[in-house]
């Protein structure tokens, strides 16, 4: 392992080699003196089993910037509970000092300035180094992938997920579950599952609609240290609603609470010493599930991209949230003897400037990217604004996307889905084609142009708002509000379904939307088959090339009422 001293020395040398970037690198080094690879990996071994969890990587092979949300509203029983606290309140809750590496990695507070100090995070070559180090201490450690792995980048799109399959084969994953994987189309999913991945693809809640039989393995058993670990896989329950059902015909999903309970009983009868739910439900769904289903020892949570430094314990079930985009992995050591007698947990931040890359994984990543490098690295423009996606209502990446749709497609109003995937670009960054694809790479990217009445637009906003703010977590789908361009509105979070949205206004004229009047609306990522239009990345690239320099005004078009 590289020491902090050697890392600093090597980095200082590099700063001189790269000339004009030397001052920035030196500033970064001063901030990173608190960090070392060994510090990040420090962990006193505990118990007799180790789990490693990574989730929601979204195709990111390389280090990225990713800003955590500045607004993440909780409703009902979870109001004010993690992960529904952000910024300064998040830091206070977890006793994290502002300006520290933990503050940078776990919150939005001071992100743009701290990014200059602490740099990018993630990169699967760095993740590999950390996993290999854990396995050096705990050879029997079990690596579990929570899904949303095969989608979200240029290379994942171009290779239909194969680049990520190769990477996770090399990492030595023991099992995975899924969500966006299915947007590659069921034929491609089955090809990768049957012919390429070297570990189980679990989906206890995925059924064939014709025969009402499970379409994938519901669970797998892993024996380590004389203990039997049952891994139950829970795919994203709302696939046919949130994503195009025509891409995976003949499959049904759902939470299937009773089904999970029956499987827990089944694996216990077969001798499971530890029951793990590898979940892509979303954190609040898992929290409610844990309160209603007995016998699950650990839920490894995915989908909602939450990164929590401490586990949540519900009904004797340990909930672990490991973030997204390869920013973190979780290590959980357990003392298992006819149940969990104790555990230790660490959410490990992957600071890419501090952790030395694994040579084999780096070689694989370079190999997968090499055919596309000239396209990936082409500079399209620059941004004076911080470009981020996360937040319940606004994200500057989507402000940019909406403006591009309005100007390039001649729309009055633009809609951009409330996806939670997509890295961040600090202010002052160049925008490459890779950056654009990191925010748009998907298999149904067509930018439609249609007419909608004011009433239809209200129905859309109300529907998405209920998916996000229904007080029953089982009715939440885990995304954020649809982003809007050219239009503003008022939302009362705690109003009942259908009565949250009001004061819908055309920003250019200041006039309220009329229920019966038709407006020209552009958007992308329609779940409807045969949607026509150019792919979103072409629209965004054309807009950025024309503008050359992106500078976005603060977006105050959505008035949020939480009382």
C-alpha positions as CSV (number, residue, x, y, z in Angstrom):
1,X,0.0,0.0,0.0
2,X,1.2,3.5,-0.8
3,X,1.9,5.6,2.2
4,X,0.7,9.2,2.6
5,X,4.3,10.4,2.5
6,X,5.0,8.7,-0.8
7,X,1.7,9.7,-2.3
8,X,2.3,13.4,-1.4
9,X,5.9,13.2,-2.8
10,X,4.7,11.6,-6.1
11,X,1.8,14.1,-6.4
12,X,4.1,17.1,-5.9
13,X,6.4,15.8,-8.6
14,X,3.4,15.4,-10.9
15,X,2.2,18.9,-10.2
16,X,5.5,20.2,-11.6
17,X,5.3,17.9,-14.6
18,X,1.9,19.3,-15.6
19,X,3.0,22.9,-15.4
20,X,-0.1,25.2,-15.4
21,X,-2.0,22.9,-13.1
22,X,0.7,22.9,-10.5
23,X,-0.9,25.6,-8.3
24,X,-4.2,23.8,-8.2
25,X,-2.5,20.5,-7.5
26,X,-0.5,22.0,-4.7
27,X,-3.7,23.4,-3.1
28,X,-5.3,20.0,-3.4
29,X,-2.3,18.3,-1.8
30,X,-2.5,20.6,1.2
31,X,-6.1,19.7,1.8
32,X,-5.4,16.0,1.3
33,X,-2.6,15.8,3.9
34,X,-5.3,14.5,6.3
35,X,-5.9,11.6,3.8
36,X,-3.9,8.6,2.9
37,X,-4.9,5.3,1.4
38,X,-4.1,3.5,4.7
39,X,-6.3,6.0,6.6
40,X,-9.2,5.3,4.3
41,X,-8.7,1.5,4.7
42,X,-8.1,1.5,8.5
43,X,-10.5,-1.0,10.0
44,X,-10.1,-3.3,13.0
45,X,-11.2,-6.7,11.9
46,X,-14.3,-8.0,13.7
47,X,-16.3,-11.2,13.9
48,X,-16.2,-14.1,11.4
49,X,-17.9,-12.7,8.2
50,X,-17.3,-9.7,6.0
51,X,-19.6,-8.2,3.4
52,X,-18.6,-5.6,0.8
53,X,-21.4,-3.6,-0.8
54,X,-21.4,-1.3,-3.9
55,X,-24.4,-0.1,-5.8
56,X,-25.7,2.3,-8.4
57,X,-22.3,2.7,-10.2
58,X,-24.2,3.7,-13.4
59,X,-21.5,2.8,-15.8
60,X,-18.8,4.9,-14.3
61,X,-15.4,3.3,-14.9
62,X,-13.4,6.4,-14.2
63,X,-13.3,8.9,-11.3
64,X,-16.0,11.5,-11.3
65,X,-17.3,14.4,-9.4
66,X,-20.7,13.8,-7.8
67,X,-22.5,16.4,-5.6
68,X,-24.9,15.0,-3.1
69,X,-28.4,16.6,-3.0
70,X,-29.0,19.9,-1.3
71,X,-32.7,19.1,-0.9
72,X,-34.1,15.6,-0.1
73,X,-37.5,16.0,1.5
74,X,-39.0,13.2,3.6
75,X,-42.7,12.9,4.3
76,X,-44.8,11.0,6.8
77,X,-42.9,9.0,9.4
78,X,-39.5,9.6,7.8
79,X,-39.6,13.4,7.8
80,X,-36.4,14.8,9.2
81,X,-34.7,11.4,9.3
82,X,-31.6,10.4,7.3
83,X,-31.3,10.5,4.3
84,X,-33.9,13.3,4.3
85,X,-31.5,15.8,5.8
86,X,-28.9,17.6,3.7
87,X,-26.2,20.2,3.8
88,X,-25.3,21.7,7.2
89,X,-28.1,19.7,8.9
90,X,-26.6,16.5,7.6
91,X,-23.2,17.4,8.9
92,X,-24.6,18.3,12.3
93,X,-26.6,15.1,12.6
94,X,-23.6,12.9,11.9
95,X,-21.1,15.2,13.8
96,X,-19.1,15.9,10.7
97,X,-16.9,19.1,10.6
98,X,-17.4,21.4,7.6
99,X,-14.6,21.5,5.1
100,X,-13.4,18.0,5.9
101,X,-13.1,15.1,3.4
102,X,-16.2,13.6,5.0
103,X,-18.1,16.8,4.5
104,X,-17.1,17.0,0.9
105,X,-17.9,13.4,0.1
106,X,-21.2,13.2,2.0
107,X,-22.9,16.5,1.5
108,X,-23.5,19.4,-0.9
109,X,-22.1,22.0,1.5
110,X,-19.3,24.0,-0.1
111,X,-19.0,21.5,-2.9
112,X,-17.6,23.7,-5.6
113,X,-14.7,25.0,-3.5
114,X,-14.0,21.6,-1.8
115,X,-13.9,19.9,-5.2
116,X,-10.8,21.9,-6.0
117,X,-9.2,20.7,-2.8
118,X,-10.2,17.0,-2.7
119,X,-10.7,16.2,-6.4
120,X,-12.6,13.4,-8.0
121,X,-14.0,10.3,-6.4
122,X,-14.6,6.7,-7.5
123,X,-13.1,4.9,-10.5
124,X,-13.3,1.1,-10.5
125,X,-9.5,0.8,-10.6
126,X,-9.5,2.5,-7.2
127,X,-12.5,0.5,-6.0
128,X,-10.5,-2.7,-7.0
129,X,-7.6,-1.6,-4.8
130,X,-9.9,-1.1,-1.8
131,X,-11.6,-4.5,-2.3
132,X,-8.3,-6.3,-2.8
133,X,-7.0,-4.7,0.4
134,X,-10.1,-5.8,2.4
135,X,-9.7,-9.3,1.0
136,X,-6.1,-9.3,2.0
137,X,-7.3,-9.1,5.6
138,X,-10.5,-11.0,5.0
139,X,-10.0,-13.5,2.2
140,X,-13.6,-14.8,2.5
141,X,-15.2,-11.3,2.1
142,X,-18.4,-11.4,0.0
143,X,-18.8,-8.7,-2.7
144,X,-22.4,-7.7,-3.6
145,X,-23.5,-5.4,-6.3
146,X,-26.9,-3.6,-5.8
147,X,-27.6,-3.0,-9.5
148,X,-27.8,0.1,-11.8
149,X,-24.4,-1.0,-13.0
150,X,-24.7,-1.5,-16.8
151,X,-26.1,1.9,-17.7
152,X,-25.1,5.6,-17.4
153,X,-22.0,6.3,-19.5
154,X,-20.9,6.5,-23.1
155,X,-19.0,3.2,-23.0
156,X,-21.8,1.3,-21.2
157,X,-24.2,2.5,-23.9
158,X,-21.8,1.6,-26.8
159,X,-21.0,-1.8,-25.4
160,X,-24.5,-2.6,-24.2
161,X,-23.2,-3.0,-20.7
162,X,-20.3,-5.3,-21.5
163,X,-17.6,-3.0,-20.2
164,X,-19.3,-3.1,-16.8
165,X,-19.8,-6.8,-16.9
166,X,-16.1,-7.3,-17.6
167,X,-15.1,-4.9,-14.7
168,X,-17.4,-6.7,-12.1
169,X,-16.2,-10.1,-13.2
170,X,-12.6,-8.8,-12.5
171,X,-13.7,-7.4,-9.2
172,X,-15.0,-10.8,-8.3
173,X,-18.6,-10.0,-7.5
174,X,-20.5,-12.8,-5.7
175,X,-24.0,-11.7,-6.7
176,X,-26.0,-8.7,-8.1
177,X,-29.5,-7.4,-8.5
178,X,-30.9,-5.0,-11.0
179,X,-32.9,-2.0,-12.3
180,X,-31.6,0.0,-15.3
181,X,-30.0,-3.2,-16.6
182,X,-33.4,-4.1,-18.1
183,X,-33.4,-1.0,-20.3
184,X,-30.8,-2.8,-22.4
185,X,-33.7,-5.0,-23.5
186,X,-34.6,-8.4,-22.3
187,X,-32.6,-10.2,-25.0
188,X,-29.4,-8.4,-24.1
189,X,-30.0,-9.0,-20.4
190,X,-30.5,-12.7,-20.9
191,X,-27.4,-12.9,-23.1
192,X,-25.2,-11.2,-20.4
193,X,-26.8,-13.2,-17.6
194,X,-26.5,-16.6,-19.3
195,X,-23.2,-16.2,-21.2
196,X,-21.0,-13.5,-19.6
197,X,-21.4,-12.6,-16.0
198,X,-19.6,-15.0,-13.6
199,X,-22.0,-14.6,-10.6
200,X,-25.7,-14.9,-9.9
201,X,-28.2,-12.3,-11.3
202,X,-30.8,-12.3,-8.5
203,X,-34.4,-11.2,-8.8
204,X,-36.8,-12.8,-6.3
205,X,-39.5,-10.4,-7.2
206,X,-39.3,-10.8,-11.0
207,X,-41.9,-13.1,-12.5
208,X,-42.8,-14.4,-15.9
209,X,-46.4,-13.2,-16.6
210,X,-47.4,-16.2,-18.7
211,X,-46.5,-18.9,-16.3
212,X,-46.4,-16.9,-13.0
213,X,-42.9,-18.3,-12.3
214,X,-39.7,-16.6,-11.3
215,X,-37.7,-15.4,-14.2
216,X,-34.4,-15.3,-12.3
217,X,-32.8,-17.0,-9.3
218,X,-34.4,-15.6,-6.1
219,X,-31.4,-16.2,-3.9
220,X,-28.0,-17.8,-3.7
221,X,-26.2,-19.5,-0.8
222,X,-22.6,-18.6,-0.1
223,X,-20.5,-20.6,2.4
224,X,-17.7,-18.7,4.2
225,X,-15.9,-19.6,7.3
226,X,-18.3,-22.5,8.0
227,X,-21.3,-20.1,7.9
228,X,-24.1,-20.1,5.3
229,X,-25.1,-16.7,3.9
230,X,-28.3,-16.5,2.0
231,X,-28.4,-13.6,-0.4
232,X,-31.9,-12.7,-1.6
233,X,-32.1,-10.4,-4.6
234,X,-34.7,-7.7,-4.9
235,X,-34.9,-5.9,-8.3
236,X,-36.4,-2.5,-8.7
237,X,-40.1,-3.1,-8.0
238,X,-41.6,-0.4,-10.4
239,X,-39.9,-1.3,-13.6
240,X,-43.0,-1.4,-15.9
241,X,-44.1,2.0,-14.6
242,X,-40.8,3.9,-14.4
243,X,-39.1,2.4,-17.5
244,X,-40.4,1.2,-20.9
245,X,-42.2,-2.1,-20.3
246,X,-42.0,-2.9,-24.0
247,X,-38.2,-3.4,-23.5
248,X,-38.9,-6.3,-21.1
249,X,-42.3,-7.8,-22.1
250,X,-43.7,-10.7,-20.2
251,X,-42.1,-9.7,-16.9
252,X,-43.8,-8.5,-13.8
253,X,-42.1,-6.9,-10.7
254,X,-43.4,-5.4,-7.5
255,X,-42.3,-5.3,-3.8
256,X,-43.9,-8.6,-3.0
257,X,-43.6,-8.3,0.7
258,X,-45.3,-11.7,1.4
259,X,-42.9,-13.4,-1.1
260,X,-39.9,-12.0,0.7
261,X,-41.2,-13.2,4.0
262,X,-41.7,-16.7,2.6
263,X,-38.2,-16.7,1.1
264,X,-36.7,-15.7,4.5
265,X,-38.4,-18.6,6.1
266,X,-37.3,-20.9,3.3
267,X,-33.6,-20.0,3.5
268,X,-33.7,-20.3,7.3
269,X,-35.0,-23.8,7.0
270,X,-32.2,-24.6,4.6
271,X,-29.7,-23.6,7.2
272,X,-28.9,-19.9,6.6
273,X,-26.9,-18.4,9.4
274,X,-27.2,-15.0,7.9
275,X,-30.0,-13.6,5.7
276,X,-29.1,-10.6,3.4
277,X,-31.6,-8.8,1.2
278,X,-29.6,-7.3,-1.7
279,X,-32.2,-4.6,-2.6
280,X,-32.9,-2.1,-5.2
281,X,-36.1,-0.9,-3.6
282,X,-35.0,2.5,-2.4
283,X,-34.1,3.4,1.2
284,X,-37.6,4.3,2.5
285,X,-39.2,1.2,1.0
286,X,-36.5,-0.9,2.6
287,X,-37.1,0.9,5.9
288,X,-40.8,0.0,5.8
289,X,-40.1,-3.5,4.6
290,X,-37.8,-4.1,7.5
291,X,-40.5,-3.0,9.9
292,X,-43.0,-5.5,8.5
293,X,-40.9,-8.6,7.6
294,X,-39.1,-10.4,10.3
295,X,-35.9,-12.4,10.0
296,X,-33.8,-10.3,7.6
297,X,-30.5,-9.6,9.2
298,X,-29.2,-7.0,6.7
299,X,-30.6,-5.0,3.9
300,X,-28.1,-3.6,1.5
301,X,-30.0,-0.6,0.0
302,X,-29.8,0.8,-3.5
303,X,-31.7,2.9,-6.0
304,X,-32.1,6.2,-4.1
305,X,-28.3,6.9,-4.1
306,X,-28.2,7.6,-0.4
307,X,-24.8,7.6,1.2
308,X,-25.1,7.2,5.0
309,X,-22.0,7.0,7.3
310,X,-24.0,5.0,9.9
311,X,-26.4,2.1,9.5
312,X,-30.1,2.4,10.4
313,X,-31.5,-0.4,12.5
314,X,-35.2,-1.3,12.1
315,X,-36.8,-4.3,13.8
316,X,-33.3,-5.9,14.4
317,X,-32.5,-5.5,10.6
318,X,-29.4,-3.5,9.7
319,X,-29.9,-1.1,6.8
320,X,-26.8,-0.1,4.8
321,X,-26.8,2.7,2.3
322,X,-23.6,2.9,0.1
323,X,-24.1,5.9,-2.2
324,X,-23.7,5.8,-5.9
325,X,-21.4,6.3,-8.9
326,X,-18.5,4.4,-7.3
327,X,-18.0,7.1,-4.7
328,X,-18.2,4.7,-1.8
329,X,-18.1,1.1,-0.8
330,X,-19.4,-0.3,2.5
331,X,-17.5,-2.8,4.6
332,X,-19.6,-4.7,7.1
333,X,-17.9,-7.2,9.6
334,X,-20.3,-9.5,11.4
335,X,-20.1,-11.9,14.3
336,X,-22.5,-14.6,13.2
337,X,-23.5,-17.4,15.5
338,X,-27.1,-18.5,15.2
339,X,-27.9,-14.9,14.3
340,X,-25.9,-11.6,14.4
341,X,-24.2,-11.2,17.7
342,X,-22.5,-7.9,16.7
343,X,-21.2,-5.9,13.7
344,X,-18.9,-3.1,12.6
345,X,-19.5,-0.9,9.6
346,X,-17.5,1.6,7.6
347,X,-18.6,3.6,4.6
348,X,-15.3,4.0,2.7
349,X,-15.0,7.0,0.5
350,X,-13.0,6.4,-2.7
351,X,-10.8,9.5,-3.1
352,X,-9.3,8.9,-6.4
353,X,-6.2,11.1,-5.9
354,X,-5.3,9.2,-2.7
355,X,-6.0,5.6,-3.6
356,X,-3.6,4.0,-6.0
357,X,-5.3,2.3,-9.0
358,X,-5.2,-1.4,-9.3
359,X,-3.0,-2.1,-12.4
360,X,-5.1,-5.0,-13.8
361,X,-8.4,-3.1,-13.5
362,X,-6.8,0.1,-14.9
363,X,-5.6,-1.9,-18.0
364,X,-9.1,-3.3,-18.5
365,X,-10.7,0.1,-18.2
366,X,-8.2,1.6,-20.7
367,X,-8.8,-1.3,-23.1
368,X,-12.6,-0.8,-22.9
369,X,-12.3,3.0,-23.4
370,X,-9.6,3.1,-26.1
371,X,-11.9,2.7,-29.2
372,X,-13.9,5.7,-28.1
373,X,-11.3,8.0,-26.6
374,X,-11.3,10.6,-29.4
375,X,-15.1,11.0,-29.1
376,X,-15.1,10.9,-25.3
377,X,-12.4,13.6,-24.8
378,X,-13.6,16.1,-27.4
379,X,-14.3,19.5,-25.8
380,X,-17.8,20.8,-26.6
381,X,-17.8,23.9,-24.5
382,X,-17.1,25.3,-21.0
383,X,-19.3,26.0,-18.0
384,X,-19.1,28.9,-15.6
385,X,-21.8,27.2,-13.5
386,X,-21.7,24.2,-11.3
387,X,-23.5,21.4,-13.3
388,X,-25.3,18.9,-11.0
389,X,-28.4,16.8,-11.1
390,X,-29.4,15.8,-7.6
391,X,-32.1,17.6,-5.6
392,X,-35.8,17.1,-5.4
393,X,-36.8,19.9,-7.8
394,X,-33.9,21.5,-9.6
395,X,-30.6,20.5,-11.0
396,X,-28.4,22.6,-13.2
397,X,-27.7,19.8,-15.6
398,X,-31.4,19.5,-16.3
399,X,-31.8,23.3,-16.5
400,X,-29.2,23.2,-19.3
401,X,-31.0,20.2,-20.9
402,X,-34.4,22.0,-20.7
403,X,-33.0,25.2,-22.2
404,X,-31.4,23.1,-25.0
405,X,-34.7,21.4,-25.8
406,X,-36.6,24.8,-25.9
407,X,-34.1,26.5,-28.2
408,X,-33.1,23.6,-30.4
409,X,-36.6,22.1,-30.8
410,X,-38.7,25.3,-30.6
411,X,-40.7,24.3,-27.5
412,X,-42.6,26.6,-25.2
413,X,-42.0,24.2,-22.3
414,X,-39.4,21.5,-21.7
415,X,-39.6,18.4,-19.5
416,X,-36.5,16.4,-18.2
417,X,-37.1,13.3,-16.1
418,X,-36.0,13.4,-12.4
419,X,-33.2,10.8,-12.8
420,X,-30.8,10.6,-9.9
421,X,-27.9,9.3,-12.1
422,X,-25.4,11.7,-13.7
423,X,-22.1,13.0,-12.3
424,X,-21.3,16.7,-11.5
425,X,-19.1,19.2,-13.2
426,X,-17.5,22.0,-11.0
427,X,-17.8,25.6,-12.2
428,X,-14.9,26.4,-14.5
429,X,-14.8,23.0,-16.1
430,X,-14.6,22.2,-19.8
431,X,-17.6,20.1,-21.0
432,X,-16.6,17.1,-23.0
433,X,-18.8,14.7,-25.0
434,X,-18.2,12.2,-22.2
435,X,-19.7,14.7,-19.7
436,X,-22.8,15.1,-21.9
437,X,-23.3,11.3,-22.2
438,X,-22.8,10.9,-18.4
439,X,-26.0,12.9,-18.0
440,X,-27.9,11.4,-20.9
441,X,-26.7,7.9,-21.9
442,X,-29.7,5.7,-22.1
443,X,-31.4,3.4,-24.5
444,X,-34.6,5.5,-25.1
445,X,-33.1,9.0,-25.6
446,X,-35.4,10.5,-28.3
447,X,-36.4,14.1,-27.8
448,X,-40.1,14.4,-28.7
449,X,-42.0,17.5,-29.5
450,X,-45.8,17.5,-29.0
451,X,-48.7,19.6,-27.8
452,X,-50.1,19.3,-24.3
453,X,-52.9,21.2,-22.6
454,X,-52.3,23.0,-19.3
455,X,-54.5,20.3,-17.7
456,X,-52.3,17.5,-19.0
457,X,-49.2,19.2,-17.7
458,X,-50.7,19.5,-14.3
459,X,-51.7,15.8,-14.3
460,X,-48.1,14.9,-15.2
461,X,-46.7,17.1,-12.3
462,X,-49.2,15.8,-9.9
463,X,-48.5,12.2,-10.8
464,X,-44.7,12.6,-10.3
465,X,-45.2,14.5,-7.1
466,X,-47.2,11.6,-5.7
467,X,-44.5,9.2,-6.7
468,X,-42.1,11.2,-4.7
469,X,-44.1,12.5,-1.7
470,X,-46.8,9.9,-1.0
471,X,-46.6,9.3,2.8
472,X,-46.6,5.6,2.1
473,X,-43.1,4.6,0.9
474,X,-44.6,1.6,-1.0
475,X,-46.1,4.2,-3.4
476,X,-42.8,6.0,-4.0
477,X,-40.6,5.2,-6.9
478,X,-37.4,6.9,-5.6
479,X,-36.7,9.5,-8.3
480,X,-36.9,13.3,-8.1
481,X,-39.5,15.7,-9.6
482,X,-39.6,16.0,-13.3
483,X,-37.6,19.1,-14.2
484,X,-39.3,21.9,-16.1
485,X,-38.0,24.6,-18.4
486,X,-40.0,27.6,-19.5
487,X,-42.5,27.1,-16.8
488,X,-42.8,27.6,-13.0
489,X,-45.2,26.3,-10.4
490,X,-46.0,26.0,-6.7
491,X,-46.0,22.7,-4.8
492,X,-47.5,22.0,-1.4
493,X,-45.7,18.8,-0.3
494,X,-48.2,17.7,2.3
495,X,-51.4,18.2,0.3
496,X,-53.3,15.1,-0.8
497,X,-52.8,13.4,-4.2
498,X,-53.9,15.6,-7.1
499,X,-53.9,18.8,-5.1
500,X,-50.2,19.6,-4.6
501,X,-49.5,21.7,-7.8
502,X,-50.8,25.2,-8.4
503,X,-49.8,28.6,-10.0
504,X,-48.4,27.0,-13.1
505,X,-46.9,29.9,-15.1
506,X,-45.2,30.5,-18.4
507,X,-42.0,32.2,-17.3
508,X,-41.4,34.2,-20.5
509,X,-44.8,36.0,-20.4
510,X,-45.7,35.6,-16.7
511,X,-49.1,34.3,-17.7
512,X,-50.8,31.4,-15.9
513,X,-51.2,28.2,-17.9
514,X,-54.8,27.7,-19.1
515,X,-56.2,24.2,-18.6
516,X,-57.7,23.9,-22.1
517,X,-54.9,25.8,-24.0
518,X,-52.4,23.7,-25.9
519,X,-48.6,24.3,-25.5
520,X,-45.7,23.1,-27.5
521,X,-43.8,20.7,-25.1
522,X,-40.5,19.1,-25.7
523,X,-39.0,16.3,-23.6
524,X,-37.0,13.1,-23.6
525,X,-37.0,9.6,-22.1
526,X,-40.6,8.8,-23.0
527,X,-41.6,5.3,-21.9
528,X,-43.8,5.0,-25.0
529,X,-42.6,2.8,-27.8
530,X,-41.8,4.3,-31.2
531,X,-41.2,7.8,-29.8
532,X,-39.7,9.9,-32.6
533,X,-37.0,12.6,-32.3
534,X,-33.2,13.1,-32.2
535,X,-31.3,11.7,-29.3
536,X,-31.0,14.0,-26.3
537,X,-27.2,14.1,-26.4
538,X,-27.3,15.5,-30.0
539,X,-29.6,18.3,-28.9
540,X,-27.5,19.2,-25.8
541,X,-24.2,19.0,-27.8
542,X,-25.6,21.3,-30.5
543,X,-26.8,23.8,-27.9
544,X,-23.5,23.8,-26.0
545,X,-21.4,24.2,-29.3
546,X,-23.6,27.2,-30.2
547,X,-23.3,28.8,-26.8
548,X,-19.7,27.9,-26.2
549,X,-19.8,29.1,-22.6
550,X,-22.6,27.9,-20.3
551,X,-23.7,30.2,-17.5
552,X,-27.0,29.5,-15.8
553,X,-29.1,31.9,-13.7
554,X,-30.4,30.6,-10.3
555,X,-33.6,28.6,-10.9
556,X,-36.3,29.9,-8.6
557,X,-39.2,28.7,-10.8
558,X,-40.5,26.2,-8.3
559,X,-42.0,27.4,-5.0
560,X,-41.9,24.6,-2.4
561,X,-44.2,24.7,0.6
562,X,-43.4,22.0,3.2
563,X,-45.8,23.0,6.0
